[in-house]
Amino acid sequence: MIFRQFVDDDLGCASYLIGDENEGTAAVVDPAYAIEQYLHEAERHGLTITHVVETHTHADHLSGHGRLALDHGCSVAIHPAAEAAFPHEPLGDGDEIVIGDVVLRAIHTPGHRPEHTALSVTDRARGDEPWLVLTGDSLFVGDAARPDLAVEARSGAEGLFHSLRRLTELKDGVEVFPGHVAGSLCGAAMSSKASSTIGFERRYNHALLIETEEEFVDESSAGGAQLRPPNMDRIVAMNRGAFVGAPAPFEEVAVEDGAMILDVRNADDFAAGHVHGAINVSLDASSFATKSAFLLEPDERVVLHASSAEEAKQAARGLRAVAILSLTGYVVGPPADEHLSPIEIDELERLLAAGEVDVIDVREKDERDRGYIAGTRHIPYRLMRMYSDKVECGKPIVTICESGARAAVAASVLAAGGVEARPVLHGGVHTWQERGGHTVEFRRCGT
């Protein structure tokens, strides 16, 4: 048996290639839109990909099942509850997909979504017991999936409680390979480890240690503050609808009037000089695709400004993963006719004390509630484009977050809207605290 895990480090998504070298065929489970990685690995082992299996309709990334079906003749299998509009093989509980000596057996595990299905994997050349289980978005390493993306949170949690117990009926030695690792918005406390075992998770995974359904539902459905994936409704509709084929050609172009310039260079290079009206989401920072999808309109024409053609193509791959497909092309080295003036914490301290700047904390609410600089305003970076024209310009604006990455994004959005903005690029609220700066915690009445 050939088994290979692929992890998108930016989105925290995992997908799998499973094949039989003797028969020369393989299946891909939960493919990313960038299918080249599976084709390359299959070719390396002399395999032909014949099957695609979706554990569920994904809400955080665009699937590659359409490309594999349209361009490579693969059949696609998914549970009937997905109500998929594309040609597919219904994969009900207990159904099997056989690839030579390898058997993928469906275990219906609703909760995250009604159609969610885990897959036990047996290599009959080794024995008749499952060797591993692909748990998709049900059981993670150290956590369980969120239940609120497809149905009402409590209803989803009720289904998930029973689905997780069903997975723990597998033997301790069965290896667990999830659909997500740390970095995804589909779970809050998952580990960055790529795999585990049923036995380890049964002993140490908090979600599996909760004994009663009522307690599990109360705890699992209480995460209302957790962000929903950007473009979620669009991505679900695309993954459920007609097959999405290969992307349009992506080449170097001239800067276009009316196109959004997304500058993917690092924040220091952007500050030193950039195209008028560009916004900056650094490819080098974490969660590039997610940050970009929060800011860009799904069908907005986008031109990427990158340091090199390779950087532009890497950014394009990340954007396509979150269904940003209207990429006109990229530019390298256009005129740098605007710049930002970053600010350090010591200068911010002096200007804030003198009342000469207006500071906007661009972190999420739960982060800010744990400690913020007194007198600062709060607008999460992901909403800045929506509110940039409502930001008063009586004083220069300073944007701050935890490390500088989101402050850079927010300042670029404000600057594109004509607002003078200075980001704290190197450090943030935590740095302010470390230097002895006073912060305030948000406390609800009675706490």
N, C-alpha and C positions, 0 to 999 in steps of 0.2 A: 504494500500500500504506500502510495505517495500522499503525504499530508503536509500542507504548508499554510501557515498563518501569515496574513498581510495586515499590517496596522498602519492606519493613517494617523500619524503623530499629531497633526494639527487638529483633527476633529475627534480623535480618540475612537475611531471606528475600526472594527476588525472584520475581515472576510477570509474565506478559506478556499483552497484548492485541494480536492480529494480525488485520487485516481488509482487505477490498477495498471501497473506497468506491463503485466502479462497481456491484458486485453487491449491496452493502449488507449483507454478512454478515461474521462475525468468529469467531475462536476465542480461548479463554483457555487459557494453558499454566500449569500448577501454581497454580491459584487458591487464594488465602487464603480462610478461612471468611467474612471480611467481603467479600462480593461486591458491595456497593453501589458500590465504586470502579470496577469494570469496567462495571457497568450505566450509571453516570453518563457515563463516557468514551465508551461505545458510543453512547449517546443523543446525545451532543454531536456525534458524527460521522455520525449517521444510520445506525448499524449495528445489526443484530440478531445477538446471540451465538447461534450454532447448535452449536458444537463446544467440548468441553473435552478437553484432552490432559494426561495426567499422565506426567511423565518417569519416575516411580517412585512407590511407596507411601511417603509421607513419614513420618518418625519424630519430627520435632520440632515439627510444627504440624498442626492440623486443617485438612483441605482443604475448599474450598467447592464441590467438584464435585457433592455431593449437593444443595445448595441450587439450583445452576444447572440440574440435571436435573429436580428435583421441581417447582420453581416457574417454570422458564422453558423446559422441554422440550428442553434441550440433550442431545446424545449425548456419551458419555464414552469416550475411547479410552485404552488402556493395554496394555502388553506382556502376553502370556499368562502369562509366568512370575510375574506378580504374584498369580495365583490369586485375582483379585478376585471377591467374592461379589455385587457389584452388577451390574446390566445394563450391558454395555459392548461396545465394538467392539474386537476384538483388533488390536493394532498391532505387527506383526512387522517384523523388519529389512527395510528397503527399501520398506515400505508408505508410501503417500502420503495425505495429507489435502489436498484441493483446495478453496480458498476463492477463487473467481473466478480472478484471475491469480496468486494466491499459492499456493505449494505447500510444505507441510511434509512433509519426507521423514525417516522413522525411521532412526536409526543405532543399532543395539543396542550398548550400552556397559556391560556388566555389571562389577561390582566393588564399588561402593557398595552396591548391591543386585542380585540376579540379573536382575531385570526392567528395570534402568535403561536408558533410551533417550534419546539426544540427538536433536535435530531440526534438520536443515539447512533454511533458509528461502530460497526462490527467488521473486523477483518477475518473472514472465514478461513483464511489461510493460517491464522493463529488460534482460532477457537470460535465458539458460538456466543461468547459473552461480549457485551459492548466494551470497547476499549476506551472510548471517549464520548463526550456529549457536547454538542454545539448548542449553547443555551440562548443564543440570540440576545434579546433584550428582556430576559426574565431574571435569571440568576447571574450576577456579576461576581468578580473576585472581591469579596469584602462587602458586598452591598446587594441590593435588589433593585429592579427597575422602578421607575416612577409610574404610577397608574393613571395619570391625569391628562394624557395627551390625546386620547381617542374617545374616552367616555368620562362620565362623572367620576371624580377621584375615589369616592368610597366604593362605588360599584366596581371600578377597576381593581382596587385593593382587595376586595373580597375574592375576586377571581385569582389574583396573583397569589394570595395566601395559599390556596389549594394547589395551584400550579407548582409553587416552590416545594410544597410537601411531596408532590408527586415526583419531582426530580430527586428528592432525597431518598426515594425508594431504590435508586440505583446503588450499586455497591461502593464502598469507601474508595476503592482504588481507581474508579472511573475518573478520567481526567476531565476537567471543566474548561472549555474554551468559549468565552463569552463574545457577544457582538460589540462590546464596548470596553475600553479601559479608561483610566483617568483622563480627563480632558473633555469628555462628552457632557452635553446638557441632559442626557437621559438618565443620570443617576448622580447622587450627591457625594457619596463617600466611597466610591469604588477605588480599588487599588490600581496602581500603574503596572502591576504584575500582569503578564499576558495570559496566564493560566493558573489553575489550581487543581484540587481534587474534590470530589463529593465529600469525602471524609473530613478534609480540612475545613471546608465551608460549613459542614454540619456542626463542627465544634466551635468555629470562631466567627462565622458570619452573623452579625447582629440580627439581621432579618430572619435568619433561621432559628435563632434562639428565642424568639418571641413565641410563647406557647399558645396563646388564644387568638382566634380570629378577630375578636373585638379589639384587642390591644394592637394587633398588627394593622387593622384598618385605621384606627385612630392615629397611629404614628405615621403610617405611610401616606395618608391623605392630608397630613398637616403641613406639607411642604409647599404651601401656596405661593411663597415668595420666590420659588425657584424659577429661573427664566425658562421660557419656552423657546425652542430653537427658532432662529430667524427664518422667514420664508416657509414656515411650517405647512400652512394650508396649501401653498403652491407646490411644495415638494411632495406632499401626500397625493395631491391630484395628479401630478406628473408620474409618480411611481405606480399609481393605480390605473392610469389611463393608457392611451395608445403608446406603443413603443417609442421611446426617444432614441433617435439614431445618433450617428457620429457628429461631433461638433464641426462648425464651419472652420475653414482655414484661418490660421492666426499668424499674421505677418506684420512686418514693420510698416508703419503708415506715417503720414503727416498728422500733426495735431488738427483735429476737426472742430469746426464751430458747432456748438450745440451738444458735443459729447462731454461726458463727465471724465475728467482726468483723474485717475486713481494712481497716485504715486506710491509705489511699493518699496521704495528705497528706505534705508534706515532713517530714523527721525533726525539725526544730526545732519545728514546730507540734505534732507528736505528743508530743514531750517536754514541751511547755508544758501539755498537757491532753488526755486521751483517755478513751474508754469503758473501763470495767473489763473486763479479759480480752482486749482488742484486741491484734493484732499489726500491725506497721507495715512495709509495703514501699512505699517512695515511688515514685509514678508518675514523678517527675522524674529519678530515678536510672536508670542504664543497666540493661538486661536486666530490666525490671520483671516481665514475664510469666514469664521463666525462674525468677527468684528466687521468685515466688509459687508456681509449680508445684512447686518443690522442697519447699515448706512445707505446702501444702494437700493434703488428701486429695481424690482425684478427684471423689467424690460428696458431699463435705461441703457442707452448706448454708452459704452465704456471704452476708453483708451487707457492702456496701462503705461505709466512712465517707470522704467526700470533702469538699473545700472548696466544690464547686459541682456542679450536675447535669451540666454538661458534662464536668467532670473524672471524675465517676463513670462516665459513658458511655464515655469514652475508656479508662478502666481495664477496664471490662467487655469492651470489644472486645479488649484485650490478653489477658485471661484466657480468653476463648472461643478465641482463637487457639491456646492450648495445652490445649484440651479441658477447661477448667474451666467447665462449663455450668450447674452448680447454683447460680446467682446468684439469691438471693431478691429483692434490690432494693438500694437505697442510702439512706443517711441523710446529712443535712447539718446540722451544728451540734447534735449531741446533747450531753447533759451531760458535761462534762470532769471526771470524778471521780477521775482518777489522773494522775500525771505522772512523768517521769523527770528525773534530774539529770545532764546531760552533764558530762563531765570534759575539761579541756584537758591537753595534754601536760606542761606544767610542774607542774601539780598531781599528775598521775599519777606523775611522777618522784619527787616528795616522798613520796607515800603508799606507793609501791612500795619505796623505800629504807627506810621505817619499818616495812615488813611489815604494812601496814594494809589492803591489798586483795589480791584474788586476780585475776590477769589471764588472760583467755582470748583467745587469738589465733584469730580466726574465718575466716582466709583458707584457701585450699586448700593441700594439703601441698607442692606444688612451689613455691609462693610462700614458704611458711614456711621451707622448707629453704634458701632463698637468704639468709635472715637473719631471726632472731627475737630477741625480748627474753628474756634469760636468766631462767629461773624461771617463765616463763609456760606455761600449758597450751594444748592445741590441740584445738578442736572446730570444724570448718567450720560456718559459719552455717546451711547447708542441712540439717545434721543436728541442729541445736539443739533443735528441737521433739521429736525422738525421745529426746534425752538430757537434757532440761531437768529432769526429776524426779530425775536422778541427780547433779546438780551440788550439791556440798556447800556449805552456807550459813554456814560458820564466819566468813567475812569478806565484806564487800561485794564483788560481782563487777564487774570492769571488762572490757568487750569492746572489742577493737581489730582493725582490718583495715588496709587501705592508705590509704583516703581517708575513711572514716567511714560509707559507705553500708551495708556488710554488718554493721558493728558495731552500727548502729542497728537493723537487722532482728533480730540475735541478742539484743540487750538487750530488745527488745520481747517476744520469745518467752519469755525468762527471767522478765520481769516478769509476763507473763500467767500463768506457772506459780507465782507467789508468791515468786520469788527477787529479792532486791534487786540491781539491775544498773544500772551507769552506762556509757553508751557514749562512746567518743572519736568525736565527730561531725565534727570539723574537723581532719583530718589522720589520721595513723596511724603504722605502723612506719617508713615512709620519713621522716616528719617527725621521729620520735624519732632516727633516724640523722643527719638534717641538723643537729639540735641538739647533736650530739656524743655521743648515747647509744650505749652499747655493745650490739652484737647478736652472735649466735652463728650460724654456718652449720652445717648438718647435713652431716657427711662420712661416707661409707661406709668401712668398713675397706679399707685399701689404696689410698685416694684422697687 
